[in-house]
Amino acid sequence: MTHSFDKDYWDKIWQGDRATAMAAGDPNPHLVQEVNDLTPGTAIDAGCGAGTEAIWLAARGWRVTGADIAADALACARERATAYGVDGHVQFVEADLSTWTPHEQYDLVTTHYSHPSIPQLEFYDRLATWVAPGGTLFIVGHLHPANHGAADGEGHLDGHGHRNTEQPPAEASATAAAITARLDPAVWDIQSANESHRTMSAPDGRETTIHDVVVRATRRN
Ligand SMILES: C[S@@+](CC[C@H](N)C(=O)[O-])C[C@H]1O[C@@H](n2cnc3c(N)ncnc32)[C@H](O)[C@@H]1O
């Protein structure tokens, strides 16, 4: 890896054509499948990018905060929320989630492929502290290469079909076992912890397999 996933890196990503490509995608299928049985309340999408999942949640009655380090991503997200008519139900906050702490806890804390410059599992530790008692932690991340074996340089699609030229590096990924091992069983009820693979077509027409790790847990207290 020749860069760190710091603000400069993400600002450059979002100043390119990526915002447009990400905005064209559907909400994350894992979120769509898993969240349907939850009663809407407050939610935060950590590393919300162009806001696709935050907007989807807001349209389903959640009061949503979308947080991201990249101002250009958030500008796109705000425009889209207005266009979808949900801007009264979602606010977008520019924040470095490796240090920022919200003033409240949420009924749903979710993240999709967000990988900041701090270790991935420490990032998930931080998100876990933001979940209110009885609330849900829902993590969708890049699966660690040791558990899917895709070669570096094969390329991957992000969650909205935008092609990246390199596999996410190991430090930006995780396994289900590594994530659940950090969730104290006295505090967390783990509903599901899965490693899965799906094929997605990029705008360039090529198909790529996306390797996901998906963990859902409820905070008991
Ligand atoms: C791969 S993109 C995923 C975006 C979106 N969740 C999606 O699924 O399309 C990762 C996102 O995390 C954001 N991000 C990375 N590091 C961050 C940090 N330290 N604080 C807040 N957001 C961060 C990036 O700006 C980017 O929007």
The ligand as an SDF file (V2000), in Angstrom:
LIG
                    3D

 27 29  0  0  0  0  0  0  0  0999 V2000
  -15.2810    2.9400    0.3960 C   0  0  0  0  0  0  0  0  0  0  0  0
  -16.1310    4.4170    0.8500 S   0  0  0  0  0  0  0  0  0  0  0  0
  -17.7610    3.7880    1.2420 C   0  0  0  0  0  0  0  0  0  0  0  0
  -18.8040    4.8490    1.1990 C   0  0  0  0  0  0  0  0  0  0  0  0
  -20.2270    4.3670    1.4640 C   0  0  0  0  0  0  0  0  0  0  0  0
  -20.3780    3.8740    2.8190 N   0  0  0  0  0  0  0  0  0  0  0  0
  -20.6090    3.3060    0.4640 C   0  0  0  0  0  0  0  0  0  0  0  0
  -20.8110    2.1500    0.8460 O   0  0  0  0  0  0  0  0  0  0  0  0
  -20.7170    3.6640   -0.7080 O   0  0  0  0  0  0  0  0  0  0  0  0
  -15.4870    4.7570    2.4960 C   0  0  0  0  0  0  0  0  0  0  0  0
  -16.0190    6.0460    3.0660 C   0  0  0  0  0  0  0  0  0  0  0  0
  -15.5050    6.2310    4.3760 O   0  0  0  0  0  0  0  0  0  0  0  0
  -15.1440    7.5900    4.5210 C   0  0  0  0  0  0  0  0  0  0  0  0
  -14.1200    7.7000    5.5660 N   0  0  0  0  0  0  0  0  0  0  0  0
  -12.8840    7.1790    5.5370 C   0  0  0  0  0  0  0  0  0  0  0  0
  -12.2030    7.5070    6.6510 N   0  0  0  0  0  0  0  0  0  0  0  0
  -13.0430    8.2350    7.4230 C   0  0  0  0  0  0  0  0  0  0  0  0
  -12.9190    8.8540    8.6970 C   0  0  0  0  0  0  0  0  0  0  0  0
  -11.7850    8.8020    9.4000 N   0  0  0  0  0  0  0  0  0  0  0  0
  -13.9780    9.5180    9.1840 N   0  0  0  0  0  0  0  0  0  0  0  0
  -15.1310    9.5910    8.4640 C   0  0  0  0  0  0  0  0  0  0  0  0
  -15.3100    9.0270    7.2510 N   0  0  0  0  0  0  0  0  0  0  0  0
  -14.2730    8.3520    6.7310 C   0  0  0  0  0  0  0  0  0  0  0  0
  -14.6520    8.0080    3.1490 C   0  0  0  0  0  0  0  0  0  0  0  0
  -14.6370    9.3910    2.9210 O   0  0  0  0  0  0  0  0  0  0  0  0
  -15.6310    7.2740    2.2580 C   0  0  0  0  0  0  0  0  0  0  0  0
  -16.7550    8.0450    1.9610 O   0  0  0  0  0  0  0  0  0  0  0  0
  1  2  1  0
  2  3  1  0
  2 10  1  0
  3  4  1  0
  4  5  1  0
  5  6  1  0
  5  7  1  0
  7  8  2  0
  7  9  1  0
 10 11  1  0
 11 12  1  0
 11 26  1  0
 12 13  1  0
 13 14  1  0
 13 24  1  0
 14 15  1  0
 14 23  1  0
 15 16  2  0
 16 17  1  0
 17 18  1  0
 17 23  2  0
 18 19  1  0
 18 20  2  0
 20 21  1  0
 21 22  2  0
 22 23  1  0
 24 25  1  0
 24 26  1  0
 26 27  1  0
M  CHG  2   2   1   9  -1
M  END
$$$$
